[in-house]
Amino acid sequence: MQMRTSHLEIRKRILDEKGRISDEELFSSPAFAAYLSDIGETVAKRYGRPFRVKTFWDTDPGADAAWTDNHTITINTGNHITMSFPVRETKALSLVGMLAHEAGHINYTDFRALSTYHRALDQGRFYPKRMKNLTPAEEKAVEELQQFAADGDKAALSVVAYVAHTLCNLSEDAYIEEQMCRNFPGRLRTGILINRQRMGEQSISITEMQDRQMGELSILMNLLIQYCFQGTVNNVDGYQGPLLDVLNGCIPYIDDSKLTEDPRIRFDAVNHILLKLWDYLAPLIEEARKKPPEEVLQQLSEQLQETSNAPNGSGRPVGYFAPKEKNDPNSRFDVNGVSEQDGDRIALTQTDDLEAETGGSVAFDQNYGGAGYEACGKDIDRLLASVAEDRVNTRMEQELSEELQAEANRIHYGNAHLGVQVTVNRMSMVPEYLAQEYSRISAPLLLLSKRMQKQVLQVLKDRRQGGKQNGLLMGRRLEARSLVRNDGRYFYKNNLPQDKVELAVALLVDESGSMGCLDRITTARAASIVIYDFCKRLRIPVMIMGHTASGKQVELFSYADFDSIDGKDCYRMMDMSARGCNRDGAALRYVAEQLVKRPEQHKLLILISDGQPNDDGYTGTGAEADLRGIRREYTNKGVTLFAAAIGDDRENIERIYQEGYLDITDLNQLPQNLARLIARYVRVA
């Protein structure tokens, strides 16, 4: 089978494809996820808290934009804030801002302290301490909270908890973004700031919120969100009224909480803000006592989303975090696990007062001109090229699958396989989990491959450099000094330099159900990985296929092909599995035919099997006779067959295939055994 297209044609197809890539295809691609992961590594390395990045695409306005569980950052690349930007460069920076926000939670949020705060609130207490110097109205609010807890008033406590939790999110989001902007002044800071700016542009005014008949609590919380991230509120209509008075009373606590590293100071600020909003909670509490509290709080959540343009539906400006409730299987957060790994957080101590330095300020820079990162356009162009290349590779892999199937249809499989249908299966797109699994287990197998390479490299070096070969039993040139050896090895020859290794290798793996016993298929998969890497490193053409059957329906699985395009064959081999029956003769003939067409002088076919052919009408001595006949036929056509066995399968293998046996039971012996076999053909080629 000839190569289907040139590398020049591949590059042309990639360039043509770039112009047809949509935002969804670009931002939900593995290439863009890898781009975000590379940026995230900068943050992870500084703080020693590794995480991975996952992306998905959802353009629903109510869909969450991003979140983290302290191990994985998940980003919705189709969120409505990002998609509101006009060009891809700013959309990409917006997503970097989402990444920066969630990385900020991993680096700076104290989840254990947050969980403590909420537990105390459920018990009618304010953490970290009872507040002093309160107004009479605020003292009354504290007493009411204690009474809610004493009465077990779940409706009232749920409203208080929701509002407090939203305020904690707001305070924490503002704090971690300030920290990220201060410590990472490049793209990460720029991404955070352009998201803030876009949210500010989309925020609606106080009067418009009133016109929409929003509740006063919803309006106040939206104003807090606006001030927290824009340093101002949208009051374009010049509203003057009590809501602004309440907001002005909250602003000093907001300013303090954005700058402090001590979470207890932020919780104290949230407590004071909660008390200033207390009177506005009363209508919601009464409503929650009449209706299911979840329904009332959902309505409040929708109002916050509608008016603040927060992308996740709970008034949370960018991402969100939450403490894990005990025994809650649906929680995204494992607070205990995080705290055990977090050794530099402030230990919880009993305190009677809070102390902080005086001074400090918060400024909103409306003249900010960007980070000066001029390569953002090049980044997008590079990612577009990567996505285009993936798409072209996928199409060409599909073309390869069609060619492989056409080859299968052209082959005459012999009388023993009349009426048999052969299907060639090849993944045009490789699932990410196979690549991850390969990366997880491949290291020791690749070391075995390196051992094999070392044993063959000297032979290859001699071939490519040329030289004199002594001690031959036959030849045209007699070496006089060898006559004293009296062993018949008197001849020599001069080898010419050769760059090309005249050897092609094919590996055929039995994937019948019985291969699942005694870890046969596991050993076969491991051996395939070693052989594939060995051949690719030494530029030896290699094909690896698996086979199974059911009722005269033969299924071939193309893992590695001589003409593979995308370079992902090593991952495809992870799909090798024990499946159904096996019709070895048909599969063996197909692979042997592919080798016969190769231009290399030597063709080596290695069969890994348990030596038990079994399919409808194809079993026992008749099937074994068919296999011996196929072996003789293709030996005459220049294909050398070696049958590999695992453990006790040797007796079956030797009975069927006779000489040419290879034991792969001990993978540690595989490099020596297989290298000796390969070197034999490399040397004589």
C-alpha positions, 0 to 999 in steps of 0.5 A: 500500500503506497503512501497516500499523500506528501507532507507538502500536501498535508501542510496545504490541507492544514492551512486551508483548514485553519480558516474554517475553524469555529470558536467552539472548535478552537476553544474546546479543542485539546490544543487550547486545553493544553495551552491553558494547562501550560499557563497554569503550570506557572502558577502551580510551580510557584506555590507547589499546588499542582492542578489540571485543566479541563474544558467544555463548551456550553453557551447557555447564559445560565451555565457555570463559567468555571470552578475548581475542586482544588485538584482540577480547574474546569472551564466552560469556554463557551460562557457568555462573558467570554463569548461577548468579546469581539475577537479571538485574542480577547476571548482567549485572554478572558479564558486565561482570566477564568483560569487565573481566578480558579488558580487563585482559589487553589493558592489562597482560599482557606477552605477549612476556615470557610467550613468552620464559618458556616458551621458556626452560622448554622448554630446561630453564632458569628465566627470568628468572634462575637462582634462589639460596638454594634448598633441597637438594630445590629444587636437585635439581629444577632439575637434573632439569629440565635433565636432562629437556631434555638427554634430550629427555624430551617427556613430562616437559617437557610436564607441567612446561610445563603446570603452569608455564603454569597457574601463570603464568595464575593469577599473571597473572589475579590481577595484572591483576584487582588492576590493574583493580579499582584503576583502574576502581572502578565496575561493572568492579570490582564485576563482578570481585568478584562473580565471585570471590565466586561462585567462592568459594561454589562451591569445595569443601573439601580433604577433599571433594577427597580423598574424590573421590580427586583427585591431590595436585597437583590439590588443591594447584593448586586451593588456589592458585586459591582463595587467589589470588582469595578470600584464603583456602581452603575448609577447613571440615572442619579438614584439617591435613596436608602439603598445607597446609604446601606451600600456606603455603610458596607464599603469600608468592610469590602475595602478591608476584606480585599487586602487582608490575608487573614480569612478571619478578618474577611469573615468578620467583614462579611458578618458586619455586612450581613447585619447591615443587610439584615432588615432586607432579609425579613421579607425573604425569610417570611416567603421561605416559611410559606414556600419551599426555601429552595424555590425562594433562594433559586429566585434570588439566585436568578435575579443576581445572575440577571442583573450582575451578569455573573456567569454562573447563576449565584451572583458569583462574579467569575468562579466559585468555591464551596465548603464540602458538607459532611457525607454530601456525595454531590459536593465538588470539594474535599475540604479535609483532603485539601487542608491536609496538603496545605501546610502554610495556612494560619492555624485556628486559635481562640481570639478576643479581638482583631488587630490590623494595621491602619491605612491602606487603600483600594484604587480602580485604575480606569486608565489601565492600558493592558499587560503589553503582551504582544504575542497574544495574536501569535498564540491564537494563530499557533493554536489554530494551526494545531487544531487544523492539524488535528482535523486534517490528521483525523480526516487522513486517518479516516482515509487510511481506514477506508484503504485498509478496508479496501485491502481487506476486501481484495484479499482471497482468504482461501477455502477455509474462510469462504463466506467470511466477512472481514472488517478493519477497525481503526480509531480516527480520533484517539480518546484522551483517556487512552493517552493518559493511561499510556503516559501513566504506564509506559515509562518502564516499558520504554526502558525495555525498548531502550535496552533493545535499541542498545543491542541493535544500534551497533549493528545499524551503525556498522551498516550505515558506516560500512566496513569489513566483515570477517570470519565468514564461512563462504565468500569471494575474498580469502583472508590469509591470517584466518587460516590458522583458526582451522574452523572454516571461517576464512573469508571476508567481505567489505560492506558498503554504507547503507542508510536504510534498514531493509526490514519491515515488522508486523505484529498480530495479536490474538484478542480472543476471550481466552487471552483475558486469562492469566493476564495474556492480553496484558502481557501482549499489550505491554510487549506491543508497546515495547516492540512499537517504540523499538521499531519507531526509534530505529526507523523500522517500518512497523504494523500492529494489529489485533483480531477477534471473530464471531460467527464468521465475522472477523474483526481486525483492529489497526493499532499501528500502521505503516502509513499512520499520519497523526503519531498517536498509534502508541495510544491506540494500543491501549485499546487492546482487549480480550474480546470474542472468538478468533479466526487466526487464519483470516487475520494472519493472511491479511497481515501477511499480505500487507508485508508482502507488498512492502519494499523492504528485503526482509519481512518479519511477522510476529504472532502473539496468541494462546494457540487456540483457533476457535470460530464457527466451523474453524477449530481443532486440527483442521484450523491448525492445518490451515495455519500451517499451510498459510505459514508455508505459503508466505514463507515462500513469499519472503515473510518470516513468521515467529509465533510468540507464546505466554507461559503454558501456551508454548506447547500449542504454539509449537504444535501449530507453527513448529520452529520459529517460537518466541517466549514473551512471558518474562518481559524483562527477557523480551529485549534480549530475545527480540533484539537478537531476532531483529539484529539477525535480519538487520545484519544480513539485510 
